[in-house]
Amino acid sequence: MGSKVKEPKPEWIKIKLTAGEPYQEIKTMMRSKTLHTVCEEARCPNIYECWANRTATFMILGDICTRACRFCAVNTGLPTELDLEEPERVAEAAEQMNLQHCVVTSVARDDLTDGGASIFAETIKAIRRKLPLCSVEVLIPDFLGNKEALQIVMDAKPDILNHNIETVERLSDQVRAKAKYERSLELLKRSKEMNPDIPTKSSIMLGLGEEWDEILQTMDDLRAVDCNIMTIGQYLQPSDKHLYVKRYVTPEEFAELKKEGLARGFSHVESGPMVRSSYHAHEQVKSAANANNVV
C-alpha cells in the first residue's frame, strides 16, 4: 500500500480532549456492565467529544474479531465470548443514558453459524422494551453473505441498517480481511429487498491511495443499491502495524464530496476529516426518516 505519508498531521486533524464528568460516568457504567464500545476498542478519535455528549456506540459479541483488517485497531483472534445476556445489559445502559438514538455494532464473528445476527436482533428488541421511543441503528458485518443471518436482523426492524464498504473497489482486498466489495453492495441491496422501508447507510475512509473518480464511483455503486446515507472520513493509522496514511484529504475536498453525494440522491452525507461511521449518528435520524422520499 505504499510508503508512509511524509508530512505531519495537518492542523485540521484535531481531537477534542474533553474527558469530563459525562465521559467518566459512561466509562464507569460500561465497565460495571462488562460492555464494550467501538469508541474504545477501535480507538476512535471522537470518543471524548461523543462521550461528553452522552453518545456511544455499543460493540456486542465480545472484543475479539475473527478478521484482521489492516485499518482496524480491534483485537483479532479466536473469540471465546458469547454472552446471551448481553442484549439486556446493552438495553439497561441505553436506558441509564436515556438515549434517543442508539448505535449497536460488533466484531466479525465468522466462528458463529449466523455471524451473531441473533444477538443483534435480541439487542434491538431489548432496547425497544426499555426505551420504546429510542431509534436503533445497527452497524453489521457482512455475515459472509449469509442471507438468513441478514434476514434475522431485518426482521427485528432496526431504524437504520448500516454496513460499511470502507474503501474503493480497487483497494478493498488490500484493506479489508475476508470482506468483499461486491458482497457489501449485495448486502445493502438485499436489505432493501427484505424491507424497503428501512434506510441503509455506508461509509468509506479516505487517504489510502484512492483516486477522486474512484470515490465518485463508490458513491454511484452505493446509490445503485439504494443506499440512503453515506459517511466519509479521513483514515488515521492506529498503530505502526496498520496501513500507512497515503494522504491527508483537505476539508475543502470533504465539502466537495458532500455536494457530490447529495447531488447523487443520498438523503444525508456526513463528510469531514474526523467523521466516522457513527459520528453525529443521532443527527441523521430525521434524514433517515425521509430517505424513502429521495428521488
N, C-alpha and C positions, 0 to 999 in steps of 0.2 A: 504493500500500500504506500510505498514511497518513504521519503525521509521526513523527519520531524520539521514542523514549521520553524523558520529561523527567528522571526520577530517575537518579542514578548507579548503577553496578552494585552490587547488594546484597552483603552480606558472604559469602553462601553461594556466590557466583561467585568461586572461588579457583583459581589454578593452582599446582600444586606444582612449584617450581623445584629440581629435583634433578639437575643436569647433571653427574653423577659419572662414574666410570670406565666403567660399562656403557654409558652414553649416548654418551660419546666413542668407545668401541670400536665400537658399532653404526654411528655416523655415519661413521667412517673406513672400515669394511667396506663400507657401502653405496656410498660414493664409489669405492672401489677396484674394485668390480664394476660400476660405472656403472648402479646400480639406483636406482629411485625409490621413495619411500614416500608413502602418502597422509597420513601423520603430518606430513610436512614440507610437501608441496605444498598441502594443504588447511588448513594452519596449525592443526592440531588442538591444543586447549588441554591435552590429556593427554599430549603427546609426552614430557615429562620423566619423568612417572610410569611410563608404559608402557615406555619405553626403559630406564629404571633397572631394570625387572623383566624385561628382555630379551624384550620383546614388541613386534612391529612388524607393520604391515600393508603388504605389498608392493603397489606400484602398477605394473602392467605396461602395455605398449603405448605407452610414452612418457609425457611430462608435458604434452602439449598436447591439450586436449579440443575436439571439434568442436562442442560445445554451450556456451552461455553462461548457465547457470542463475544466477539473481540472488541466490542464497545462498552460492555456492561460490567459493572462492579459487583454484582450479586455473586455470592459464593456458588461454586459449581461442585458437583459430586453426585453421590448416590443418596437420595433423601431417605430418611427413616421415619419422618413425621407425617402422620395422617390423623388429625385431631377432629373427630366428628362433632365435638362441642364448640369448635372454633366459630362457626356461624353465630351462635348465641352470644359469644363474648364480643365479637365484632359489633353486633347489634347493640349490646349494652354500652360499649364505648361510644358508638354513634349517638345513642340516646343521652349519655352523660355529656357529650359535647354539644348536644342539641343541634345537630346538623340539619341543614335544609337540603344539602346535596352531598351525597356520599359516593366516593370512588373506591372501587374494590378491584385489585389486580392480583396477580400471583406469579410465582416462579413457574417455569415449564415443568410439568410432571409427566414426562413421557413414560415413566415407570408404571403409571396407573392406566387401567383399561380405558377410562373415559377422560383421561388427562386432568382430572379434578373438576370436571363440569358439574357433577352433582353437588360438590361443596360450594361452587359458585351459586348454583340455584338455591341451595338452602340458606346461603348468606343473604341473598336478595330477599327471600321470604321472611327471614328473621328480622331484617332491618325494617321491612314493611309492617311487621307486627308491632315493633317497638315505636316506630316513627312513621305513621301512615302518610304523612304529608311530605316526607323526605324523598326526593328523587334519587334514584340509584343508577350510577354509571359503572359498567364493568369493562375493564381492560383485559381482554383474554388472550392467551396464547393461541396458536393455530390448531391445537389438538391433533397435529399430524394429519389434518384433513378429515378427521372423523366426523361424518355428518350427524351421527346420532348424538355425539357429545355436544355439538353446536345446538342441536335441537333441544337438548336438556336445558341449556342456558336460555335460549329464546323462549321456551315455554314458561320460564319464570318471569318473563316480560320486564327486563331492565328498561329504564327510561332512555339510556343511551348504550349502544353496543360499540365498544372501542377495540380496535385491533390495529397495531402499528405495523406499517410496511417498512419503516425505519430508514430506508435509503433508496436510491435509484436502482433500476434493474441491473445495470452493468456491474454494480458494486455489491449487490445483495449477497452473493455466495461468499465473498471475502469478509463481509461484515457480520453476517448472521450465521449461527450454527444450526444446521438441520432445516431451518426455515427456508421457504422458497417464495420468491416474489409473486409468481403466478398463484401459488397456494393461498397467499394472503389476500389477493384480489378475489379469488374464488370464495374464500370465507365471507368476505364482505358482501359479495353477490348473493351467496346462499342465505345469509341472514336476512337480506331484504326479501328474498323469495319466501322465506318462512314467515316473516311478519313485516310487511312493507311500512307499517305504522311506527316501527322503532327506528329512530335516526341512528345512523352509523357515523363513525369517526375514525380518523387515522392520523399518523404523524410521521414526519421524516426529520432526520438530523442533517445539517449541512457542515461542510468543512472537511469531508473525507475524500475529496477529489472529484466530486460530481460536476458536470457541466450545466450551464444555465438551461439549455434546451432539454436536458435530461430531467431537470426538476419540473419543468413545464409538462413534459411527457408523463411524469408520475402523477401530476395533477389531473391530466386528461384520463389516465388509466383509472384513477380513483373515481372520477366523475362518471366514467363509463359503467361502473358498477353501482352508481347512485350513492356514493359516499357523500354525506352531508356536511361534515365538519372536518377541518384539517388544522393541525398544529405544526409549526415549522420552527425549529430552534438550532442553535449552534452546538455541534458536538464538542465536548470537552474531555480530554483524556483523563480517566480516573486514576491511572497508575502507569508506571513505566512498562508494564506488561501488556497494556492495551494499545489499540491503534493510535498512531500519531495523528495530530491535527495537521491537515494539509494547508488549511487557510481559515482565517477569521473573516466571516462574512459581515459586511457593514450593516448598520441599522437601516441605511437607505435602501440597500438591496432587499432586506427583510420587508420593508414597507412596500416596495415594488411587487414583491411576491404576494403580499396580502391582496393588492389590487388585482393581480393576475388570477388569484384563486377566486375572489369574489366575482370577477368577470366570467369565470367558468361555471358559476352557479352554486358554489358552496354557500351554505346558509351562514356559516361563520368561519373565519380564518384567523387564528391566533398566530402571529408571526413576529419573532424577535429573537435577539441573541440568547436570552435567558429563558425562553419559552421551553417548557417540557410538556409531555403529553397531558398531564393533569393540571397544568398551571392555569389558574383562573377558571377551572372547570365549572365552578358554580355560576360564573358569568355567562356560560354558554347554554344554560338550560333553556332560556327563552328562545334562543336561536334554534335549538334542537326542537322545541315545540312547534316551531314554524317551518321545520325542514320539509315537510310534505307539501308546502306551498311553493317550494322552489320550482321555477320554470326551467 
